[in-house]
């Protein structure tokens, strides 16, 4: 069993993550194997000057999903290194980020976060190495 008994307990713990909350990120589902977070896109808040979704919005969504997933396995885990690859611009109105553990070591861990939009389009992949405090 993970650190959090259920998704409500995880939401309560992450209430203090004001940046993710102000960006519009929500925690939708949580189990011992994966985490699902989402964000409803708002053109007035999430777009850059060219009209596309700002890369930082997608990064924030993925970073939050990583934080929830890694802290589900071992609280407190922080990021040591992250990398994001942007594949396609979103076509839908909502972004979904699913995080899962690739490697869970004694002091470090590696997570992949796949971001899709609500049309099923692959948007980005975020890979993070975490350090267990």
C-alpha positions in Angstrom: 0.0 0.0 0.0 1.2 3.5 -0.8 1.7 6.5 1.4 -1.8 7.8 0.8 -4.8 5.5 1.6 -6.9 7.1 -1.1 -7.1 10.0 -3.6 -8.8 12.3 -1.1 -5.9 11.9 1.3 -3.4 12.7 -1.4 -5.4 15.7 -2.5 -5.3 17.0 1.1 -1.5 16.6 1.3 -1.0 18.4 -2.0 -3.4 21.3 -1.2 -0.3 23.3 -0.3 1.0 23.1 -3.9 -0.5 26.4 -4.8 1.3 26.8 -8.2 -0.3 23.6 -9.6 -3.7 24.5 -8.2 -3.6 28.1 -9.6 -2.5 26.6 -13.0 -5.7 24.4 -12.9 -4.1 21.0 -12.3 -6.3 18.4 -10.6 -5.5 15.0 -9.1 -8.1 12.6 -10.7 -7.0 9.1 -9.8 -4.3 7.4 -7.7 -3.3 3.8 -7.0 -0.1 2.0 -6.1 0.9 1.8 -9.8 0.0 5.1 -11.4 -1.4 8.6 -11.0 -3.7 10.5 -13.3 -3.8 14.3 -13.2 -5.6 16.6 -15.6 -5.9 20.3 -16.7 -8.7 21.9 -18.6 -7.2 24.3 -21.0 -8.1 28.0 -20.9 -6.9 30.2 -23.8 -6.8 33.3 -21.6 -4.5 31.6 -19.0 -2.5 28.8 -20.7 -1.6 30.1 -24.2 1.6 31.8 -25.4 1.8 34.8 -27.8 1.5 32.5 -30.8 -1.8 31.0 -29.5 -0.3 27.6 -28.5 -0.4 26.0 -25.1 2.7 27.2 -23.1 5.3 24.5 -22.6 5.4 25.5 -18.9 1.8 24.5 -18.5 2.5 21.0 -19.7 5.6 20.8 -17.6 3.7 21.9 -14.5 1.0 19.2 -15.1 3.7 16.5 -15.5 5.8 17.7 -12.6 2.7 17.6 -10.3 1.8 14.0 -11.5 5.4 13.0 -10.8 5.3 14.5 -7.3 2.1 12.7 -6.4 3.2 9.4 -7.9 6.7 9.4 -6.3 5.4 10.6 -2.9 2.8 7.8 -3.1 5.7 5.3 -3.0 8.0 7.2 -0.6 7.1 10.5 1.1 9.1 12.8 0.7 10.6 12.5 -2.8 12.0 15.5 -4.7 13.2 15.8 -8.3 16.9 15.5 -9.0 16.6 15.7 -12.8 13.8 16.1 -15.3 13.5 16.0 -19.0 10.5 16.7 -21.2 10.0 16.0 -24.9 7.1 17.8 -26.6 5.6 15.8 -29.5 2.5 17.6 -30.7 0.4 20.6 -29.8 -2.9 19.8 -28.1 -6.0 19.7 -30.2 -8.5 19.0 -27.4 -9.7 21.1 -24.5 -8.1 19.0 -21.7 -4.7 17.6 -20.9 -4.2 14.3 -19.1 -1.0 13.2 -17.4 -0.4 9.6 -16.3 2.6 8.9 -14.2 4.1 5.5 -13.5 7.3 4.2 -11.8 10.0 2.9 -14.1 12.6 2.2 -11.4 12.3 2.3 -7.6 15.7 2.1 -6.0 16.9 2.5 -2.4 17.5 6.3 -2.6 16.5 7.3 -6.1 13.6 6.5 -8.5 12.7 7.2 -12.1 9.2 8.0 -13.4 7.7 8.5 -16.8 4.7 10.9 -17.2 2.8 10.6 -20.5 0.7 13.6 -21.5 -2.2 13.2 -23.9 -5.1 15.5 -24.8 -8.7 14.5 -24.5 -8.7 13.4 -28.2 -6.0 10.7 -27.4 -3.2 12.6 -29.1 0.3 12.1 -27.6 1.4 15.5 -26.5 4.6 15.0 -24.4 6.7 12.7 -22.3 8.3 13.8 -19.0 10.9 11.7 -17.3 12.1 12.5 -13.8 14.7 11.1 -11.5 13.6 11.5 -7.9 15.6 11.5 -4.6 14.0 10.0 -1.5 14.6 12.2 1.5 
